[in-house]
Amino acid sequence: MESLVGTGVALVTPFRTDLSIDTKALENLVEHCISGGVDYLVALGTTAESVTLTKEEKRLVMQTISLANAGRLPLVVGVGGNNTMAVVKELQTLDFMDFEAILSVSPAYNKPTQEGIYQHFREISKASPLPIIVYNVPSRTGSNMLPGTTIRLAKDFKNIVAIKEACADQIQIDQLMQQKPDGFHIISGDDFTALSTVLAGGSGVISVLGQGLPEAFSRMISLGLQGDSERAYGIHQTLLDGMHLIFEEGNPAGIKTVLEYFGLGGSQVRLPLVSASTALKSKINRFLGQLQHVNA
């Protein structure tokens, strides 16, 4: 996990106008992130619209990212869902040759108890050929994986090595910092809590905005990890409006608008998601147009 410290980015899946996967745009996005200084890449997370990709499309995304990356950065892949047996089967059948870790989200919709969440990840731990980053995102799943459950998993299963915490609650993040065993990593899952998480002792972020503005975001997290809070917060304030704008109408509609602005793919998303409204696109484009180069 030492290679997965700093700024990771949850890559989108670019689509053509017919909603097929735009592999060329995905290759260009990988190059944009690498040249911008991010530390690792995450495929098939929520931002990738993974729930509306077929098994064949998931393999295509993994292959495209792997080939474009060419071994330069560590790769993480999302494998999760609310059917535990189906997730286990996927872990047993996918080719993870070029990937270093699994990102697995807490089950959505079912609303399991804390014991149910624990048992779900217990089965994933038994099946996974790679280290696991568990992912808590209550705004999407409908249930919050509490610190006690996370710490229990961290202590009981050696291959559960980190949490991507997107609870948007600094108190909960602080509790995790206080209780976590040595070597277990706390990774921010929210752009706007990324810096505060790092300054509290976290290992970094898996960012959405970071793939659009990799240089600035990576610099902010790097300064935070160095303890240079003043300069890091200066960048945070510059990016803050963008962090909120890209989620105003849901993810990844906002970040795809950012990428479209930079010529890194279209803004198309798959139903039931819809593209950003004209009003939001205007606000995002205005933010990007006014954004000055961050001199840190």
Contacts in CASP RR format, 6 or more apart in sequence:
PFRMAT RR
TARGET T0000
AUTHOR 0000-0000-0000
METHOD contacts of the structure
MODEL  1
MESLVGTGVALVTPFRTDLSIDTKALENLVEHCISGGVDYLVALGTTAES
VTLTKEEKRLVMQTISLANAGRLPLVVGVGGNNTMAVVKELQTLDFMDFE
AILSVSPAYNKPTQEGIYQHFREISKASPLPIIVYNVPSRTGSNMLPGTT
IRLAKDFKNIVAIKEACADQIQIDQLMQQKPDGFHIISGDDFTALSTVLA
GGSGVISVLGQGLPEAFSRMISLGLQGDSERAYGIHQTLLDGMHLIFEEG
NPAGIKTVLEYFGLGGSQVRLPLVSASTALKSKINRFLGQLQHVNA
1 101 0 8 1.000
1 131 0 8 1.000
1 161 0 8 1.000
1 162 0 8 1.000
1 183 0 8 1.000
1 185 0 8 1.000
1 203 0 8 1.000
3 39 0 8 1.000
3 40 0 8 1.000
3 74 0 8 1.000
3 100 0 8 1.000
4 39 0 8 1.000
4 40 0 8 1.000
4 74 0 8 1.000
4 76 0 8 1.000
4 100 0 8 1.000
4 101 0 8 1.000
4 133 0 8 1.000
4 162 0 8 1.000
4 185 0 8 1.000
4 187 0 8 1.000
4 203 0 8 1.000
5 39 0 8 1.000
5 185 0 8 1.000
5 203 0 8 1.000
5 204 0 8 1.000
5 225 0 8 1.000
6 39 0 8 1.000
6 40 0 8 1.000
6 198 0 8 1.000
6 203 0 8 1.000
6 204 0 8 1.000
6 205 0 8 1.000
6 218 0 8 1.000
6 221 0 8 1.000
6 222 0 8 1.000
6 225 0 8 1.000
7 37 0 8 1.000
7 38 0 8 1.000
7 39 0 8 1.000
7 40 0 8 1.000
7 204 0 8 1.000
7 205 0 8 1.000
7 207 0 8 1.000
7 210 0 8 1.000
7 214 0 8 1.000
7 217 0 8 1.000
7 218 0 8 1.000
7 221 0 8 1.000
7 222 0 8 1.000
8 38 0 8 1.000
8 39 0 8 1.000
8 40 0 8 1.000
8 41 0 8 1.000
8 42 0 8 1.000
8 76 0 8 1.000
8 204 0 8 1.000
8 205 0 8 1.000
8 206 0 8 1.000
8 207 0 8 1.000
8 210 0 8 1.000
9 33 0 8 1.000
9 38 0 8 1.000
9 40 0 8 1.000
9 41 0 8 1.000
9 42 0 8 1.000
9 206 0 8 1.000
9 207 0 8 1.000
9 208 0 8 1.000
9 210 0 8 1.000
9 211 0 8 1.000
9 214 0 8 1.000
10 42 0 8 1.000
10 45 0 8 1.000
10 46 0 8 1.000
10 47 0 8 1.000
10 48 0 8 1.000
10 206 0 8 1.000
10 207 0 8 1.000
10 208 0 8 1.000
10 211 0 8 1.000
11 26 0 8 1.000
11 29 0 8 1.000
11 30 0 8 1.000
11 33 0 8 1.000
11 41 0 8 1.000
11 42 0 8 1.000
11 43 0 8 1.000
11 47 0 8 1.000
11 48 0 8 1.000
11 65 0 8 1.000
11 211 0 8 1.000
12 29 0 8 1.000
12 47 0 8 1.000
12 48 0 8 1.000
12 49 0 8 1.000
12 211 0 8 1.000
12 252 0 8 1.000
12 255 0 8 1.000
12 256 0 8 1.000
12 259 0 8 1.000
13 21 0 8 1.000
13 26 0 8 1.000
13 48 0 8 1.000
13 49 0 8 1.000
13 50 0 8 1.000
13 53 0 8 1.000
13 57 0 8 1.000
13 61 0 8 1.000
14 21 0 8 1.000
14 22 0 8 1.000
14 25 0 8 1.000
14 26 0 8 1.000
14 29 0 8 1.000
14 256 0 8 1.000
14 259 0 8 1.000
14 264 0 8 1.000
14 265 0 8 1.000
14 266 0 8 1.000
15 21 0 8 1.000
15 22 0 8 1.000
15 266 0 8 1.000
15 268 0 8 1.000
15 269 0 8 1.000
15 270 0 8 1.000
16 22 0 8 1.000
16 268 0 8 1.000
17 268 0 8 1.000
19 268 0 8 1.000
19 270 0 8 1.000
21 57 0 8 1.000
21 60 0 8 1.000
21 61 0 8 1.000
21 64 0 8 1.000
22 265 0 8 1.000
22 266 0 8 1.000
23 60 0 8 1.000
23 64 0 8 1.000
25 264 0 8 1.000
25 265 0 8 1.000
25 266 0 8 1.000
26 61 0 8 1.000
26 64 0 8 1.000
26 65 0 8 1.000
26 68 0 8 1.000
27 64 0 8 1.000
27 67 0 8 1.000
27 68 0 8 1.000
28 264 0 8 1.000
28 265 0 8 1.000
29 211 0 8 1.000
29 259 0 8 1.000
29 264 0 8 1.000
29 265 0 8 1.000
30 41 0 8 1.000
30 65 0 8 1.000
30 68 0 8 1.000
30 69 0 8 1.000
31 68 0 8 1.000
32 211 0 8 1.000
32 212 0 8 1.000
32 214 0 8 1.000
32 262 0 8 1.000
32 264 0 8 1.000
33 41 0 8 1.000
33 210 0 8 1.000
33 211 0 8 1.000
33 212 0 8 1.000
33 214 0 8 1.000
34 41 0 8 1.000
34 69 0 8 1.000
34 72 0 8 1.000
34 73 0 8 1.000
35 214 0 8 1.000
36 214 0 8 1.000
36 215 0 8 1.000
36 218 0 8 1.000
37 214 0 8 1.000
37 215 0 8 1.000
37 218 0 8 1.000
38 73 0 8 1.000
38 210 0 8 1.000
38 211 0 8 1.000
38 214 0 8 1.000
38 217 0 8 1.000
38 218 0 8 1.000
39 73 0 8 1.000
39 74 0 8 1.000
39 218 0 8 1.000
40 73 0 8 1.000
40 74 0 8 1.000
40 75 0 8 1.000
40 76 0 8 1.000
40 100 0 8 1.000
41 65 0 8 1.000
41 69 0 8 1.000
41 73 0 8 1.000
41 74 0 8 1.000
41 75 0 8 1.000
41 76 0 8 1.000
42 75 0 8 1.000
42 76 0 8 1.000
42 77 0 8 1.000
42 78 0 8 1.000
42 103 0 8 1.000
42 206 0 8 1.000
43 61 0 8 1.000
43 62 0 8 1.000
43 65 0 8 1.000
43 75 0 8 1.000
43 76 0 8 1.000
43 77 0 8 1.000
43 78 0 8 1.000
43 99 0 8 1.000
44 50 0 8 1.000
44 53 0 8 1.000
44 58 0 8 1.000
44 61 0 8 1.000
44 62 0 8 1.000
44 77 0 8 1.000
44 78 0 8 1.000
44 79 0 8 1.000
45 78 0 8 1.000
45 103 0 8 1.000
45 105 0 8 1.000
46 105 0 8 1.000
46 137 0 8 1.000
46 140 0 8 1.000
46 251 0 8 1.000
47 208 0 8 1.000
47 251 0 8 1.000
47 252 0 8 1.000
47 255 0 8 1.000
48 61 0 8 1.000
48 252 0 8 1.000
49 252 0 8 1.000
49 269 0 8 1.000
49 270 0 8 1.000
49 273 0 8 1.000
50 58 0 8 1.000
50 78 0 8 1.000
52 270 0 8 1.000
52 271 0 8 1.000
52 273 0 8 1.000
53 61 0 8 1.000
58 94 0 8 1.000
59 94 0 8 1.000
59 95 0 8 1.000
62 77 0 8 1.000
62 94 0 8 1.000
62 95 0 8 1.000
62 99 0 8 1.000
65 75 0 8 1.000
66 75 0 8 1.000
66 98 0 8 1.000
66 99 0 8 1.000
69 75 0 8 1.000
69 98 0 8 1.000
71 98 0 8 1.000
74 100 0 8 1.000
74 101 0 8 1.000
75 98 0 8 1.000
75 99 0 8 1.000
75 100 0 8 1.000
76 99 0 8 1.000
76 100 0 8 1.000
76 101 0 8 1.000
76 102 0 8 1.000
76 103 0 8 1.000
76 133 0 8 1.000
76 206 0 8 1.000
77 94 0 8 1.000
77 96 0 8 1.000
77 99 0 8 1.000
77 101 0 8 1.000
77 102 0 8 1.000
77 103 0 8 1.000
78 102 0 8 1.000
78 103 0 8 1.000
78 104 0 8 1.000
78 105 0 8 1.000
79 87 0 8 1.000
79 90 0 8 1.000
79 91 0 8 1.000
79 94 0 8 1.000
79 102 0 8 1.000
79 103 0 8 1.000
79 104 0 8 1.000
79 128 0 8 1.000
80 87 0 8 1.000
80 90 0 8 1.000
80 104 0 8 1.000
80 105 0 8 1.000
80 124 0 8 1.000
81 87 0 8 1.000
81 104 0 8 1.000
81 105 0 8 1.000
81 107 0 8 1.000
81 108 0 8 1.000
82 107 0 8 1.000
82 108 0 8 1.000
82 109 0 8 1.000
82 110 0 8 1.000
84 107 0 8 1.000
84 119 0 8 1.000
84 120 0 8 1.000
84 123 0 8 1.000
84 124 0 8 1.000
85 123 0 8 1.000
87 104 0 8 1.000
87 123 0 8 1.000
87 124 0 8 1.000
87 127 0 8 1.000
88 123 0 8 1.000
88 124 0 8 1.000
88 126 0 8 1.000
88 127 0 8 1.000
91 102 0 8 1.000
91 124 0 8 1.000
91 127 0 8 1.000
91 128 0 8 1.000
91 129 0 8 1.000
92 127 0 8 1.000
96 102 0 8 1.000
96 129 0 8 1.000
96 130 0 8 1.000
99 130 0 8 1.000
100 130 0 8 1.000
100 131 0 8 1.000
101 130 0 8 1.000
101 131 0 8 1.000
101 132 0 8 1.000
101 133 0 8 1.000
101 161 0 8 1.000
101 162 0 8 1.000
102 124 0 8 1.000
102 128 0 8 1.000
102 130 0 8 1.000
102 131 0 8 1.000
102 132 0 8 1.000
102 133 0 8 1.000
103 132 0 8 1.000
103 133 0 8 1.000
103 135 0 8 1.000
103 164 0 8 1.000
103 206 0 8 1.000
104 121 0 8 1.000
104 124 0 8 1.000
104 128 0 8 1.000
104 132 0 8 1.000
104 133 0 8 1.000
104 134 0 8 1.000
104 135 0 8 1.000
105 135 0 8 1.000
105 137 0 8 1.000
105 140 0 8 1.000
105 141 0 8 1.000
106 117 0 8 1.000
106 120 0 8 1.000
106 121 0 8 1.000
106 134 0 8 1.000
106 135 0 8 1.000
106 136 0 8 1.000
106 137 0 8 1.000
106 141 0 8 1.000
106 143 0 8 1.000
106 145 0 8 1.000
107 117 0 8 1.000
107 120 0 8 1.000
107 141 0 8 1.000
107 143 0 8 1.000
108 140 0 8 1.000
108 141 0 8 1.000
108 142 0 8 1.000
109 141 0 8 1.000
109 142 0 8 1.000
111 142 0 8 1.000
111 143 0 8 1.000
112 120 0 8 1.000
112 143 0 8 1.000
114 145 0 8 1.000
114 146 0 8 1.000
114 148 0 8 1.000
114 149 0 8 1.000
117 143 0 8 1.000
117 145 0 8 1.000
117 149 0 8 1.000
118 149 0 8 1.000
118 152 0 8 1.000
118 153 0 8 1.000
121 132 0 8 1.000
121 134 0 8 1.000
121 153 0 8 1.000
121 157 0 8 1.000
121 160 0 8 1.000
122 153 0 8 1.000
122 156 0 8 1.000
122 157 0 8 1.000
124 132 0 8 1.000
125 132 0 8 1.000
125 153 0 8 1.000
125 157 0 8 1.000
125 159 0 8 1.000
125 160 0 8 1.000
128 159 0 8 1.000
130 159 0 8 1.000
131 159 0 8 1.000
131 160 0 8 1.000
131 161 0 8 1.000
131 162 0 8 1.000
132 157 0 8 1.000
132 159 0 8 1.000
132 160 0 8 1.000
132 161 0 8 1.000
132 162 0 8 1.000
133 161 0 8 1.000
133 162 0 8 1.000
133 163 0 8 1.000
133 164 0 8 1.000
133 185 0 8 1.000
133 187 0 8 1.000
134 145 0 8 1.000
134 150 0 8 1.000
134 153 0 8 1.000
134 160 0 8 1.000
134 162 0 8 1.000
134 163 0 8 1.000
134 164 0 8 1.000
135 163 0 8 1.000
135 164 0 8 1.000
135 166 0 8 1.000
135 189 0 8 1.000
136 144 0 8 1.000
136 145 0 8 1.000
136 150 0 8 1.000
136 163 0 8 1.000
136 164 0 8 1.000
136 165 0 8 1.000
136 166 0 8 1.000
136 167 0 8 1.000
137 164 0 8 1.000
137 166 0 8 1.000
137 167 0 8 1.000
137 189 0 8 1.000
138 144 0 8 1.000
138 145 0 8 1.000
138 166 0 8 1.000
138 167 0 8 1.000
139 166 0 8 1.000
139 168 0 8 1.000
144 167 0 8 1.000
144 172 0 8 1.000
145 163 0 8 1.000
146 172 0 8 1.000
147 172 0 8 1.000
147 175 0 8 1.000
147 176 0 8 1.000
147 179 0 8 1.000
148 179 0 8 1.000
150 163 0 8 1.000
150 176 0 8 1.000
150 180 0 8 1.000
151 176 0 8 1.000
151 179 0 8 1.000
151 180 0 8 1.000
151 181 0 8 1.000
153 160 0 8 1.000
154 160 0 8 1.000
154 161 0 8 1.000
154 163 0 8 1.000
154 180 0 8 1.000
154 181 0 8 1.000
154 184 0 8 1.000
155 181 0 8 1.000
161 183 0 8 1.000
161 184 0 8 1.000
161 185 0 8 1.000
162 184 0 8 1.000
162 185 0 8 1.000
162 186 0 8 1.000
162 187 0 8 1.000
162 203 0 8 1.000
163 176 0 8 1.000
163 184 0 8 1.000
163 185 0 8 1.000
163 186 0 8 1.000
163 187 0 8 1.000
164 187 0 8 1.000
164 188 0 8 1.000
164 189 0 8 1.000
164 206 0 8 1.000
165 172 0 8 1.000
165 173 0 8 1.000
165 176 0 8 1.000
165 186 0 8 1.000
165 187 0 8 1.000
165 188 0 8 1.000
165 189 0 8 1.000
165 197 0 8 1.000
166 188 0 8 1.000
166 189 0 8 1.000
166 190 0 8 1.000
167 173 0 8 1.000
168 190 0 8 1.000
168 192 0 8 1.000
168 193 0 8 1.000
170 193 0 8 1.000
170 196 0 8 1.000
170 200 0 8 1.000
173 186 0 8 1.000
173 188 0 8 1.000
173 193 0 8 1.000
173 196 0 8 1.000
173 197 0 8 1.000
173 200 0 8 1.000
174 200 0 8 1.000
176 186 0 8 1.000
177 186 0 8 1.000
177 200 0 8 1.000
177 201 0 8 1.000
177 202 0 8 1.000
180 186 0 8 1.000
185 202 0 8 1.000
185 203 0 8 1.000
186 197 0 8 1.000
186 201 0 8 1.000
186 202 0 8 1.000
186 203 0 8 1.000
187 197 0 8 1.000
187 202 0 8 1.000
187 203 0 8 1.000
187 204 0 8 1.000
187 205 0 8 1.000
187 206 0 8 1.000
188 194 0 8 1.000
188 197 0 8 1.000
188 198 0 8 1.000
188 202 0 8 1.000
188 204 0 8 1.000
188 205 0 8 1.000
188 206 0 8 1.000
189 205 0 8 1.000
189 206 0 8 1.000
189 207 0 8 1.000
191 205 0 8 1.000
191 207 0 8 1.000
191 208 0 8 1.000
191 209 0 8 1.000
191 210 0 8 1.000
191 217 0 8 1.000
191 239 0 8 1.000
191 243 0 8 1.000
191 246 0 8 1.000
192 240 0 8 1.000
192 243 0 8 1.000
192 244 0 8 1.000
194 204 0 8 1.000
194 205 0 8 1.000
194 207 0 8 1.000
194 217 0 8 1.000
194 220 0 8 1.000
194 221 0 8 1.000
195 220 0 8 1.000
195 221 0 8 1.000
195 224 0 8 1.000
195 232 0 8 1.000
195 233 0 8 1.000
195 236 0 8 1.000
197 204 0 8 1.000
197 205 0 8 1.000
198 204 0 8 1.000
198 205 0 8 1.000
198 221 0 8 1.000
198 224 0 8 1.000
198 225 0 8 1.000
198 232 0 8 1.000
199 224 0 8 1.000
199 227 0 8 1.000
199 229 0 8 1.000
199 232 0 8 1.000
204 221 0 8 1.000
204 225 0 8 1.000
205 217 0 8 1.000
205 221 0 8 1.000
207 217 0 8 1.000
208 246 0 8 1.000
208 247 0 8 1.000
208 251 0 8 1.000
208 252 0 8 1.000
208 255 0 8 1.000
209 217 0 8 1.000
209 239 0 8 1.000
209 242 0 8 1.000
209 243 0 8 1.000
209 246 0 8 1.000
209 255 0 8 1.000
209 258 0 8 1.000
210 216 0 8 1.000
210 217 0 8 1.000
210 218 0 8 1.000
211 255 0 8 1.000
211 259 0 8 1.000
212 255 0 8 1.000
212 258 0 8 1.000
212 259 0 8 1.000
212 262 0 8 1.000
212 264 0 8 1.000
213 239 0 8 1.000
213 258 0 8 1.000
213 291 0 8 1.000
215 294 0 8 1.000
216 235 0 8 1.000
216 238 0 8 1.000
216 239 0 8 1.000
216 294 0 8 1.000
217 235 0 8 1.000
217 239 0 8 1.000
219 235 0 8 1.000
219 294 0 8 1.000
219 296 0 8 1.000
220 232 0 8 1.000
220 234 0 8 1.000
220 235 0 8 1.000
220 236 0 8 1.000
220 239 0 8 1.000
220 296 0 8 1.000
221 232 0 8 1.000
223 229 0 8 1.000
223 231 0 8 1.000
223 232 0 8 1.000
223 235 0 8 1.000
223 296 0 8 1.000
224 232 0 8 1.000
231 296 0 8 1.000
234 296 0 8 1.000
235 294 0 8 1.000
235 296 0 8 1.000
238 291 0 8 1.000
238 292 0 8 1.000
238 294 0 8 1.000
241 287 0 8 1.000
242 284 0 8 1.000
242 287 0 8 1.000
245 254 0 8 1.000
245 280 0 8 1.000
245 283 0 8 1.000
245 284 0 8 1.000
245 287 0 8 1.000
246 254 0 8 1.000
246 255 0 8 1.000
246 257 0 8 1.000
246 258 0 8 1.000
246 284 0 8 1.000
247 254 0 8 1.000
248 254 0 8 1.000
248 280 0 8 1.000
248 283 0 8 1.000
249 276 0 8 1.000
249 277 0 8 1.000
249 280 0 8 1.000
250 273 0 8 1.000
252 269 0 8 1.000
252 273 0 8 1.000
253 267 0 8 1.000
253 269 0 8 1.000
253 273 0 8 1.000
253 274 0 8 1.000
253 275 0 8 1.000
253 276 0 8 1.000
253 280 0 8 1.000
254 267 0 8 1.000
254 276 0 8 1.000
254 280 0 8 1.000
254 284 0 8 1.000
256 265 0 8 1.000
256 266 0 8 1.000
256 267 0 8 1.000
256 268 0 8 1.000
256 269 0 8 1.000
256 275 0 8 1.000
256 276 0 8 1.000
257 267 0 8 1.000
257 275 0 8 1.000
257 276 0 8 1.000
257 280 0 8 1.000
257 281 0 8 1.000
257 284 0 8 1.000
257 285 0 8 1.000
258 284 0 8 1.000
258 288 0 8 1.000
259 265 0 8 1.000
259 266 0 8 1.000
259 267 0 8 1.000
260 266 0 8 1.000
260 267 0 8 1.000
261 284 0 8 1.000
261 285 0 8 1.000
261 288 0 8 1.000
262 288 0 8 1.000
267 275 0 8 1.000
267 276 0 8 1.000
267 281 0 8 1.000
268 275 0 8 1.000
269 275 0 8 1.000
276 284 0 8 1.000
END
